[in-house]
Amino acid sequence: MYIDWALIQRDWDWAGHMLEAIVMAAIVALLARLIVKWRDAVVIGLAFAAGHFHGREKRDYEVSVHMQPPHLEAYYFWNWSWDQATDFWPTAFLCVGLLIWWMKKR
């Protein structure tokens, strides 16, 4: 069976990042559960995952334009490439959406 990795990277990279964020949030939540309640542990995990992707995409932008970090200009999301934006924004919306859902849940 032939797997077209270029197609997956080009068209489905965002989905892989979302899955990675969920797994990362779960691992961080499990670790945080050692010291806080489940409700707080999940919040910590989701916040960590959202922050991780922001930092990684910001760093990708800095590397792509040969910018020495840290630079405030790298926070200008509108300068990011389409690939960088589509890696970060869907993952951030997923993490924040789950975070809001989790906080409203009783």
C-alpha positions in Angstrom: 0.0 0.0 0.0 1.4 3.4 -1.0 0.9 6.3 1.4 1.3 9.7 -0.2 3.0 11.5 2.7 3.3 14.7 0.7 -0.5 14.8 0.4 -0.9 14.2 4.1 1.6 16.9 4.9 0.0 19.4 2.5 -3.7 18.8 3.2 -3.9 17.1 6.6 -1.1 18.6 8.7 -3.6 20.6 10.7 -5.4 17.4 11.8 -2.2 15.9 13.0 -1.5 19.0 15.1 -5.0 18.8 16.7 -4.4 15.2 17.6 -1.0 16.0 19.0 -2.5 18.8 21.1 -5.2 16.5 22.6 -2.6 13.8 23.5 -0.2 16.5 24.9 -3.1 18.0 27.0 -4.0 14.5 28.3 -0.4 13.8 29.3 0.0 17.1 31.0 -3.3 16.7 32.8 -2.3 13.3 34.0 0.9 14.7 35.5 -1.0 17.7 36.9 -3.5 15.4 38.5 -0.8 14.3 40.9 -1.1 17.7 42.7 -4.5 19.2 41.7 -8.1 18.1 41.1 -9.1 16.7 37.7 -11.0 19.8 36.8 -7.9 22.0 37.3 -5.6 19.3 35.8 -7.5 19.4 32.5 -7.4 23.2 32.4 -3.7 23.1 32.9 -3.3 20.5 30.1 -5.3 22.4 27.6 -3.6 25.7 28.4 -0.2 24.1 28.1 -1.1 22.5 24.7 -2.4 25.8 23.3 0.7 27.7 24.5 3.0 25.0 23.1 1.6 25.4 19.6 1.7 29.1 19.7 5.4 29.1 20.8 6.3 26.5 18.1 4.6 28.3 15.3 6.1 31.6 16.4 9.5 30.0 16.4 8.8 28.5 12.9 8.1 32.0 11.7 11.3 33.4 13.2 13.3 30.7 11.5 11.6 31.1 8.2 12.4 34.8 8.0 15.8 34.4 9.7 14.8 36.5 12.7 16.8 36.1 15.8 14.5 35.4 18.8 13.1 36.9 20.8 11.4 39.5 18.7 8.0 41.0 19.3 7.5 41.2 15.5 7.2 37.4 15.5 3.9 37.8 17.4 2.4 39.5 14.3 0.2 36.6 13.2 -0.8 38.4 10.0 2.8 38.0 8.8 2.9 34.3 9.2 2.6 32.0 6.2 -0.6 30.2 5.5 0.9 26.9 6.7 2.0 28.4 10.0 -1.4 30.0 10.5 -3.3 26.8 9.7 -1.1 24.8 12.1 -1.7 27.2 14.9 -5.2 28.6 14.7 -7.3 25.4 14.3 -5.3 23.9 17.2 -5.7 27.0 19.4 -9.5 27.1 18.6 -9.8 23.4 19.5 -7.9 23.8 22.8 -9.8 27.0 23.8 -13.1 25.5 22.8 -12.5 22.4 24.9 -11.3 24.6 27.7 -14.5 26.6 27.6 -16.6 23.5 27.4 -14.7 21.9 30.3 -15.1 25.0 32.5 -18.9 25.2 31.8 -19.4 21.5 32.5 -20.6 20.6 36.0 
